[in-house]
């Protein structure tokens, strides 16, 4: 039963995301291919990774990753930010153009969270948050997303528009 419940929630979030992606294709607003959308999802999740970090996480070659990133840069969805500590290294930062795209797609997450806040007690919500954090941090070690975020914080990247 737990597997079915988890799968149902996961599937509904995926389907909602796909609906938003395909709506953009139908209305000709989409400038991202489906693969590029997935790449941007990975970059957002990783928190300003390098191309090498991105390629390792996605399990694709660095040249393939660099090609995909180059296309995203040309389309204005990603910018490369030079490291302040190692001038040879660049971080991938989603632009405001992508963040606006992302926020439309992820408004559903916020809708579901608000519905949960109305439906469940603060204690139940705290327990759900605790359980989801444990699942993410401890039970999914293959997908460690903290490296890029921690490094970006350490490197003190300037805020958008100040580079």
N, C-alpha and C positions, 0 to 999 in steps of 0.2 A: 504494500500500500504506500509506503514512504517513497519508493522509487517512482511509482505512478504519479503521485502528487508533485514530486520535484520535477519530473519530466513534463508534466502538464504546464507548470508555471514557466519553466525554461522555454518550452515550445511556444507558448503564447507570447513571451517577450521577443523571441526570434521572429515569429510571424508578424508581429506588429512592426518590428524594424524593417522586415522585407517589404511590407505594405508601403511604408514610407519611402523606401528606396525605389520601388516600382512606380509609385505615384509620381515621383520626380521624373522618371523616364516617360511616363504617359503624358505628363504636362510639358515635356521637353525642357524642364528646368535642370535636369541632371547633367552635370558636366563630369561627374565621376562615374567610371565604369564600376561594375559590381566588385571586381578584384581590387580596384582602388579604394572603394568603400571599406572593404575588409582590411586593407593596409592602414587606412586612417583609423579604424577601430583599434588596431594593434598599437599604433603610435600613441593614441589617446590613452589607452590602458597602461602603456609602459611609462608614461611620464617623461617625455623628451629624451628618447633613447638616441644613441649614435646609430649610424647605418649598420655597423657590425653587430650591435646588440639587437637591432631589429631583425637582421637576417638570421641570427642565431635563434631568436624566439620563434620566428615564422618557419624556421628550418628550410630556408632557401639560400642559394649562394649569395655572397656579397655583391658580385656584379649584377645579379638579377634584382636584388634589393635596391642597389644604386640606380638601376634603370627605372624601377617603379617610383622611387623617391624623386628622381629627376622629373618625371611626368607630373607628379603632385606639386612640385615646386613651380613648374611652368604654368600649371593651372591655378596657382595661387592658394593652395590649400595647406602647404607646408613651407616653412622657412628654415634655413640652416643657420644656426647660431653658433658662432665660434666660442670655444671654451676660453674662459679667462685664465685658467691654470695651465692648459696645454693647447697652445695655439694651432696645433695640427689637427685637433679634434673638433668636430661639429656636432651639435645636438639638433634633433628634429623637433621643431615646435609647430604645432597646428596654428594656423592663422585665424584671425577673427572670422574670415569667410567660412572656414570649416567649422569653427565653434558655433556659428549661427546655424549651419546645416545640422550639426550634431544636436544642438539644443532642441530643434524641431523634432528630430527623431526620438530624443530621449525624454520629451515632455511626458510621455506615457508612463515612464518609471515614476516620475513625480506624482502623476495622477494616482497610480496604484498605491504609493506610499501614503498619500493624503487619505485615501479610502481606508487603508489599514489603520491610520491614526484615529479615524472616526469609529472603526469597527472593534478595535482591540484596546484593552486596558494598557496604561503605561507600563505596568509590570510585564504583561505579555509582549509588548513591543520591545522592552529592554531584553527580555529573554531571546526573542527572535534575532535581535541585533547581535547579541552575544553568540548565538549559535551560528549565524551566518559568518561572523568574523572568524570563528574557530574553523568553519568549513574552508573559508578562503585562505587563512593564514597557516593552518596546520594540515588540513586534509587534501590540499592541492599544491604540494611542494614543487611539482613539475612546472608550475606557472608562477614563478616568483617575479612580481612586478615592481618590487621595491628598489632594485638597483638603480634604474634610471632616475626615479624620483629622489632617492637619497643623494645620488651624485649631483643632480641638478641643484638641489638645495645647498649642498656643500660648495658647489662652484659659484653659487650666488648669481645665477643668470639674471640679467636685467629684465624688468617687466616689459611686456609688449610695448613697442613704440619708443623704447629708450635704449636702442642699440645702434 
